[in-house]
Amino acid sequence: MLPSYDLNAPKRAANLRINEDLLSKAKSLNINLSATLEKALAQALKEKQREQWLADNRQAIAAYNEHVESNGVFSDELRSF
């Protein structure tokens, strides 16, 4: 599957505000904050893009489902199961 963003884009500094206790515990366990944030952001981006795609294509999906419901799919006569 293709990534939803440029994996080779340069890194950029960002200022964040994080719960102090959460940050302290993450650091004590040697959790890489940048890698963890990138992974979480990539997942959130993927989910939002999926939601957007479904919203953008809702009418087409409904129309296709109606067509299949009334006419079946093109391979109905070819399948042996």
C-alpha positions as CSV (number, residue, x, y, z in Angstrom):
1,M,0.0,0.0,0.0
2,L,1.3,3.5,-0.8
3,P,2.1,5.8,2.1
4,S,-0.2,8.7,2.7
5,Y,2.7,11.1,2.9
6,D,6.2,11.7,1.7
7,L,8.4,9.4,3.7
8,N,11.6,11.1,2.4
9,A,10.5,14.7,3.3
10,P,13.0,16.5,5.6
11,K,12.4,16.6,9.3
12,R,11.2,19.8,10.8
13,A,11.3,21.0,14.4
14,A,8.0,21.6,16.1
15,N,7.0,23.0,19.5
16,L,4.5,20.8,21.5
17,R,2.9,21.0,24.8
18,I,2.7,17.6,26.5
19,N,1.4,16.4,29.9
20,E,4.4,16.6,32.2
21,D,3.8,13.3,33.9
22,L,3.3,11.5,30.5
23,L,6.5,13.0,29.2
24,S,8.4,12.1,32.2
25,K,7.2,8.5,32.2
26,A,7.9,8.1,28.4
27,K,11.4,9.5,28.8
28,S,12.1,7.1,31.8
29,L,11.2,4.2,29.5
30,N,13.4,5.5,26.6
31,I,10.4,6.0,24.3
32,N,11.5,7.9,21.2
33,L,9.1,10.8,21.2
34,S,9.6,11.9,17.6
35,A,9.2,8.4,16.2
36,T,6.1,7.8,18.4
37,L,4.5,11.0,17.3
38,E,5.2,10.4,13.6
39,K,3.7,6.9,13.9
40,A,0.6,8.2,15.7
41,L,0.2,11.1,13.2
42,A,0.6,8.8,10.2
43,Q,-2.2,6.6,11.6
44,A,-4.4,9.5,12.4
45,L,-3.8,10.9,8.8
46,K,-4.6,7.6,7.3
47,E,-7.9,7.3,9.2
48,K,-9.0,10.9,8.3
49,Q,-8.1,10.3,4.7
50,R,-10.2,7.1,4.7
51,E,-13.1,8.9,6.3
52,Q,-12.8,11.7,3.7
53,W,-12.7,9.3,0.8
54,L,-15.8,7.5,2.1
55,A,-17.6,10.8,2.4
56,D,-16.5,11.9,-1.0
57,N,-17.6,8.7,-2.6
58,R,-20.7,7.9,-0.5
59,Q,-23.1,8.6,-3.4
60,A,-21.2,6.5,-5.9
61,I,-21.0,3.6,-3.4
62,A,-24.7,3.8,-2.8
63,A,-25.5,3.9,-6.5
64,Y,-23.2,0.9,-7.1
65,N,-24.8,-1.1,-4.3
66,E,-28.3,-0.3,-5.6
67,H,-27.2,-1.5,-9.1
68,V,-25.8,-4.7,-7.7
69,E,-28.9,-5.3,-5.6
70,S,-31.2,-5.0,-8.6
71,N,-28.9,-6.4,-11.4
72,G,-26.3,-8.5,-9.6
73,V,-22.6,-8.4,-10.6
74,F,-21.2,-9.0,-14.0
75,S,-19.7,-12.4,-13.0
76,D,-22.9,-13.9,-11.5
77,E,-23.4,-16.1,-14.5
78,L,-19.7,-17.2,-14.7
79,R,-19.3,-18.3,-11.1
80,S,-19.7,-21.9,-10.2
81,F,-20.2,-21.4,-6.4
